[in-house]
Amino acid sequence: MPSTKQHEGSSSDRLPFESVFNTVLNGWAFDRRASDGVCGPADPGAVRLIWLKNIGRDGVIAEPDPEVDEWRSDAPERLHLRAGDILLSSVISGRPKAALVQEADLPAVAVRSLFVLRPAKPLSAEHVRLILAFLRSDTVGHLAAGSFGQLHLRLSRLKALELPNEDQALSAALADLAAAGQRLGEMAAEAGTLAESVFDRSASPEEARRLIIATGQLTRLRSVAAAQLDDPGFIIRTRYPYPIALRWRNVEAQNSADGQDDAQVMEYEAVLKAAETLLGYSALLTTALAHEAGITCKAIKAFKGKIATGRGGPGFGDWQRILQQISSAEGMSDLPPEHPLHELAVLLADDEAEIACQSLGTKRNSRAHGREDLPAVSASKLHEARDGLRFLLDRARFLADLQLLHVTNVVWDRHEQSDTVTFRRLMGDHPIVPTETLRHDGPDRIGHILYLADRDQGLHPLSPFLTCEKCEVCAALSLFHADKEDWELLQTSLDHGHFYSYRGDERVLRAVGLR
């Protein structure tokens, strides 16, 4: 976020400092030698003194401690804090400290090395979250000047800042991150409390050990589960959309079959199939989301044309072109910044991604058209393909946040004017998962189809570009897309490749340009 002076050309994502905070107070510089105003927390007119040390790096003002904190009755009324004020460190060591004053913190007054920023009007919780994050950033910290260890932030430089405007998507992302950090902190505190209490109820080391094993089991299991998230393969297998997760599980299974003669060939084929499924799923999401938003591009039109009038269906190259072209499609810039199309648009948006994709596509086409002697697949070629797949899967990590939902039942409540939706969350490498429910009160009715749930829980229909049904070949719940072979309309599974004649209503395809 820029830290330059305000000017008339400021962009809409920034606000002049003084349009947000119309009052800035210096902390109370009282004479500590004067004991006349010293009092206890319960005395009439007592006001707690909040020092820089009372503000944590997490932006939390420490709870009052009668044994450590100070209270005075002679603090000037104009310096009394109000709920909604923001405290900012004027002496900076490392990153600045900033905190929101809550009703529970009052009555109080900030002292010495703190600025009090008073809003011109009440700020939303989302806007406060963004401003606090900005005030704690290096952008603000780098404005401080002075000798090492004694850096001071001048009020004139602070007022020259431009602050972030309200952005609900960014604020929600910060809130999710803060909630995750708080949850991890609570787990760590729980483990510490357990360790400290080990001898509170036991008389011997043997009893202490049994207590630790019995009561600490959940804590240990949490630690093991958290450690697994450092393994990219575990994240893909358990958090990515079902077709991609299943294909990746097959790659890992083939990689473990070292004793078999054809293990290297089987793993190579599994890698190429996983790469095509990753691109196919991402391109079909892109096509469905673009259709919903009224956006198209040359590659999407070509894909629809193949299904509508062509002899053969889409392949690796078609998926690749859709993902490469969508970023420049007309109308993309009009979408809100949190729209999932923006993340899909950058999946293949640089040279490194294009090279990895092109290499995998060439290998896939050579295998499909019989130009590659599979028994002679070298270890170096396998490693190159696997590395390319891992690179693309890592770039597609955002897919773990875009939940794939298969709606199985919808009940309309005419009194509440909302739908109760029963669905399966098809994330991870198994399609048989417990059903869940949610309440939907948006303007559009929910159908028994696939939806993509974005980070704000907005639902985007994926049908008929992606459908979910039991496969007639293997009886597994599978994701299908429309396909073509020798002019015949087919449906092909993304997760295992089975295909047969299209069973759906072709009028639905015609409505979106696929017939």
ChimeraX attribute file (.defattr): number of C-alpha atoms within 10 A of each C-alpha:
attribute: neighborCount
match mode: 1-to-1
recipient: residues
	/A:1	14
	/A:2	12
	/A:3	16
	/A:4	12
	/A:5	14
	/A:6	18
	/A:7	10
	/A:8	6
	/A:9	6
	/A:10	13
	/A:11	10
	/A:12	9
	/A:13	12
	/A:14	16
	/A:15	18
	/A:16	20
	/A:17	18
	/A:18	18
	/A:19	12
	/A:20	20
	/A:21	17
	/A:22	13
	/A:23	12
	/A:24	18
	/A:25	15
	/A:26	18
	/A:27	23
	/A:28	20
	/A:29	10
	/A:30	11
	/A:31	7
	/A:32	8
	/A:33	6
	/A:34	8
	/A:35	9
	/A:36	9
	/A:37	15
	/A:38	16
	/A:39	18
	/A:40	17
	/A:41	19
	/A:42	9
	/A:43	12
	/A:44	10
	/A:45	16
	/A:46	20
	/A:47	25
	/A:48	25
	/A:49	21
	/A:50	25
	/A:51	19
	/A:52	22
	/A:53	12
	/A:54	15
	/A:55	20
	/A:56	13
	/A:57	14
	/A:58	14
	/A:59	19
	/A:60	15
	/A:61	22
	/A:62	12
	/A:63	11
	/A:64	16
	/A:65	9
	/A:66	11
	/A:67	6
	/A:68	6
	/A:69	15
	/A:70	18
	/A:71	23
	/A:72	21
	/A:73	17
	/A:74	14
	/A:75	21
	/A:76	9
	/A:77	8
	/A:78	8
	/A:79	16
	/A:80	17
	/A:81	24
	/A:82	18
	/A:83	15
	/A:84	20
	/A:85	21
	/A:86	25
	/A:87	30
	/A:88	27
	/A:89	26
	/A:90	25
	/A:91	23
	/A:92	25
	/A:93	15
	/A:94	13
	/A:95	16
	/A:96	22
	/A:97	27
	/A:98	29
	/A:99	25
	/A:100	22
	/A:101	20
	/A:102	15
	/A:103	12
	/A:104	11
	/A:105	18
	/A:106	14
	/A:107	17
	/A:108	21
	/A:109	24
	/A:110	24
	/A:111	20
	/A:112	17
	/A:113	20
	/A:114	24
	/A:115	25
	/A:116	28
	/A:117	20
	/A:118	20
	/A:119	18
	/A:120	12
	/A:121	11
	/A:122	12
	/A:123	15
	/A:124	10
	/A:125	13
	/A:126	17
	/A:127	16
	/A:128	20
	/A:129	21
	/A:130	21
	/A:131	21
	/A:132	19
	/A:133	17
	/A:134	18
	/A:135	23
	/A:136	21
	/A:137	17
	/A:138	14
	/A:139	16
	/A:140	20
	/A:141	23
	/A:142	15
	/A:143	16
	/A:144	21
	/A:145	14
	/A:146	11
	/A:147	8
	/A:148	8
	/A:149	10
	/A:150	12
	/A:151	18
	/A:152	18
	/A:153	24
	/A:154	13
	/A:155	13
	/A:156	8
	/A:157	14
	/A:158	20
	/A:159	18
	/A:160	15
	/A:161	22
	/A:162	24
	/A:163	23
	/A:164	23
	/A:165	17
	/A:166	21
	/A:167	15
	/A:168	16
	/A:169	16
	/A:170	16
	/A:171	19
	/A:172	16
	/A:173	13
	/A:174	16
	/A:175	15
	/A:176	12
	/A:177	12
	/A:178	13
	/A:179	12
	/A:180	12
	/A:181	13
	/A:182	13
	/A:183	12
	/A:184	14
	/A:185	12
	/A:186	12
	/A:187	15
	/A:188	14
	/A:189	12
	/A:190	14
	/A:191	16
	/A:192	11
	/A:193	11
	/A:194	17
	/A:195	13
	/A:196	10
	/A:197	13
	/A:198	18
	/A:199	15
	/A:200	9
	/A:201	10
	/A:202	14
	/A:203	10
	/A:204	9
	/A:205	11
	/A:206	9
	/A:207	14
	/A:208	18
	/A:209	13
	/A:210	13
	/A:211	18
	/A:212	14
	/A:213	13
	/A:214	10
	/A:215	13
	/A:216	16
	/A:217	12
	/A:218	12
	/A:219	16
	/A:220	13
	/A:221	11
	/A:222	14
	/A:223	13
	/A:224	11
	/A:225	11
	/A:226	12
	/A:227	10
	/A:228	13
	/A:229	14
	/A:230	10
	/A:231	10
	/A:232	13
	/A:233	18
	/A:234	16
	/A:235	17
	/A:236	28
	/A:237	22
	/A:238	18
	/A:239	22
	/A:240	27
	/A:241	26
	/A:242	25
	/A:243	25
	/A:244	30
	/A:245	27
	/A:246	25
	/A:247	26
	/A:248	28
	/A:249	21
	/A:250	21
	/A:251	21
	/A:252	16
	/A:253	15
	/A:254	21
	/A:255	16
	/A:256	12
	/A:257	14
	/A:258	12
	/A:259	8
	/A:260	10
	/A:261	10
	/A:262	15
	/A:263	16
	/A:264	22
	/A:265	19
	/A:266	19
	/A:267	23
	/A:268	28
	/A:269	21
	/A:270	22
	/A:271	29
	/A:272	24
	/A:273	23
	/A:274	27
	/A:275	26
	/A:276	25
	/A:277	25
	/A:278	25
	/A:279	27
	/A:280	25
	/A:281	22
	/A:282	23
	/A:283	25
	/A:284	22
	/A:285	24
	/A:286	27
	/A:287	28
	/A:288	25
	/A:289	21
	/A:290	19
	/A:291	17
	/A:292	13
	/A:293	15
	/A:294	11
	/A:295	18
	/A:296	21
	/A:297	17
	/A:298	12
	/A:299	20
	/A:300	25
	/A:301	14
	/A:302	16
	/A:303	23
	/A:304	22
	/A:305	16
	/A:306	20
	/A:307	24
	/A:308	20
	/A:309	14
	/A:310	20
	/A:311	14
	/A:312	15
	/A:313	23
	/A:314	20
	/A:315	15
	/A:316	22
	/A:317	17
	/A:318	19
	/A:319	24
	/A:320	22
	/A:321	19
	/A:322	27
	/A:323	26
	/A:324	20
	/A:325	17
	/A:326	27
	/A:327	21
	/A:328	12
	/A:329	14
	/A:330	12
	/A:331	14
	/A:332	20
	/A:333	11
	/A:334	8
	/A:335	13
	/A:336	11
	/A:337	14
	/A:338	15
	/A:339	16
	/A:340	22
	/A:341	23
	/A:342	17
	/A:343	17
	/A:344	22
	/A:345	21
	/A:346	16
	/A:347	23
	/A:348	24
	/A:349	15
	/A:350	10
	/A:351	9
	/A:352	13
	/A:353	17
	/A:354	16
	/A:355	13
	/A:356	19
	/A:357	24
	/A:358	16
	/A:359	14
	/A:360	24
	/A:361	20
	/A:362	13
	/A:363	18
	/A:364	21
	/A:365	16
	/A:366	14
	/A:367	16
	/A:368	10
	/A:369	8
	/A:370	9
	/A:371	10
	/A:372	14
	/A:373	10
	/A:374	16
	/A:375	11
	/A:376	10
	/A:377	14
	/A:378	13
	/A:379	12
	/A:380	9
	/A:381	13
	/A:382	18
	/A:383	13
	/A:384	16
	/A:385	25
	/A:386	20
	/A:387	15
	/A:388	23
	/A:389	22
	/A:390	19
	/A:391	15
	/A:392	20
	/A:393	23
	/A:394	16
	/A:395	16
	/A:396	20
	/A:397	17
	/A:398	14
	/A:399	22
	/A:400	16
	/A:401	15
	/A:402	20
	/A:403	21
	/A:404	24
	/A:405	24
	/A:406	22
	/A:407	21
	/A:408	16
	/A:409	15
	/A:410	20
	/A:411	12
	/A:412	16
	/A:413	12
	/A:414	8
	/A:415	6
	/A:416	9
	/A:417	11
	/A:418	19
	/A:419	20
	/A:420	16
	/A:421	19
	/A:422	18
	/A:423	23
	/A:424	18
	/A:425	22
	/A:426	24
	/A:427	26
	/A:428	22
	/A:429	22
	/A:430	17
	/A:431	18
	/A:432	11
	/A:433	12
	/A:434	9
	/A:435	12
	/A:436	13
	/A:437	14
	/A:438	11
	/A:439	15
	/A:440	19
	/A:441	15
	/A:442	12
	/A:443	8
	/A:444	10
	/A:445	11
	/A:446	23
	/A:447	15
	/A:448	15
	/A:449	19
	/A:450	28
	/A:451	26
	/A:452	21
	/A:453	18
	/A:454	17
	/A:455	16
	/A:456	13
	/A:457	11
	/A:458	12
	/A:459	19
	/A:460	20
	/A:461	20
	/A:462	23
	/A:463	21
	/A:464	23
	/A:465	24
	/A:466	22
	/A:467	19
	/A:468	20
	/A:469	15
	/A:470	12
	/A:471	18
	/A:472	12
	/A:473	9
	/A:474	10
	/A:475	9
	/A:476	15
	/A:477	16
	/A:478	23
	/A:479	25
	/A:480	27
	/A:481	21
	/A:482	25
	/A:483	27
	/A:484	22
	/A:485	14
	/A:486	9
	/A:487	15
	/A:488	16
	/A:489	23
	/A:490	19
	/A:491	22
	/A:492	22
	/A:493	23
	/A:494	25
	/A:495	23
	/A:496	19
	/A:497	13
	/A:498	15
	/A:499	18
	/A:500	16
	/A:501	14
	/A:502	17
	/A:503	10
	/A:504	13
	/A:505	9
	/A:506	13
	/A:507	11
	/A:508	14
	/A:509	18
	/A:510	13
	/A:511	10
	/A:512	15
	/A:513	15
	/A:514	21
	/A:515	17
